[in-house]
């Protein structure tokens, strides 16, 4: 089974940053891996922010 693929336009400067993150990930790291990691980190930060806000209420 193959994953659905979508083409998106990415500015050159952003692509360079993504490429650097891919390189940091080591051999075999894909753009999909980096994007998933960024989304996971975003979700984690958002959850911590919401919990901190709730704790202050």
PyMOL commands that set and color helices and strands:
alter all, ss='L'
color gray80, all
select helices_A, chain A and resi 12-25+31-56
alter helices_A, ss='H'
color red, helices_A
deselect
rebuild
show_as cartoon
